[in-house]
Amino acid sequence: MSIMFGRMNPTNKRLTRSQRRTMAIICAAILLFFVGFGIWGALASDPYSKSANGCVNVTLPSSTGGGVLHYCGTDARNFCHSANVVGQSQLAVRARPQCVLAGLLPSASAAPSP
């Protein structure tokens, strides 16, 4: 059984100038990748963020965080004119304004009726 004491580099050799430059380039490339990825994640548009152009996006609280309902075209029209959007349920209250933004309901119906 042998146990190595001391340095991690047992030959006690320093990195050459080209090895240090190569390591610096690799570390800079990795850092640039993560910085770029972070900027993209922060600034990229989210296709589910807004309801518009005949598409409806409704975000609801869920047991695992947030649930997203996304409908476009005839599915969106059917959803906005369904019983789900009538009344005072949590879904109805959140869905009506999104249906108005998508242009599928008149703006008067965005306000809940007493």
GIKA-V239548 format. One record per backbone hydrogen bond with DSSP energy under -0.5 kcal/mol. NH is the residue of the N-H (numbers start at 1). CO is the residue of the C=O. If there is no record, write none. Layout:
# GIKA-V239548
<<NH	CO> <NH	CO>>
This chain:
# GIKA-V239548
<<5	3> <10	8> <12	9> <20	16> <21	17> <22	18> <23	19> <24	20> <25	21> <26	22> <27	23> <28	24> <29	25> <30	26> <31	27> <32	28> <33	29> <34	30> <35	31> <36	32> <37	33> <38	34> <39	35> <40	36> <41	37> <42	38> <43	39> <44	40> <47	45> <49	46> <52	50> <52	55> <54	102> <55	52> <56	71> <58	69> <60	58> <60	67> <62	65> <65	62> <66	64> <67	60> <69	58> <70	68> <71	56> <73	54> <75	72> <77	73> <78	74> <79	75> <80	76> <81	77> <82	79> <85	82> <86	83> <93	89> <94	90> <95	91> <96	92> <97	93> <98	94> <99	95> <100	96> <101	97> <102	98> <103	100> <104	99> <105	99> <109	106> <110	107> <111	108>>
